[in-house]
Amino acid sequence: MTETTSGPYTAEQLAELAANFDVHNAALQEDPHPLYAALRAQCPVARSDRNCCHFVVSRYYAVIAILQDPGHS
């Protein structure tokens, strides 16, 4: 995984960061805002295969919709 979290990101870099998203990444913890802004703008829902596969949802209203939908667990 690319360790930098400073933007802007190319589509390829953002796809790699999303696919390997790790909330425990020290660089991400130091300054998450550029990556989160890029995800919201370019990839609001991403699948990460790290740590047994999960989705990274970066827009507030998408998170609310998912949490309120009984079809999602």
HELIX and SHEET records of a PDB file:
HELIX    1   1 ALA A   11  ALA A   19  1                                   9    
HELIX    2   2 ALA A   26  GLU A   30  1                                   5    
HELIX    3   3 HIS A   33  GLN A   42  1                                  10    
HELIX    4   4 TYR A   60  GLN A   68  1                                   9    
SHEET    1   A 2 VAL A  45  SER A  48  0                                        
SHEET    2   A 2 HIS A  54  VAL A  57 -1                                        
END                                                                             
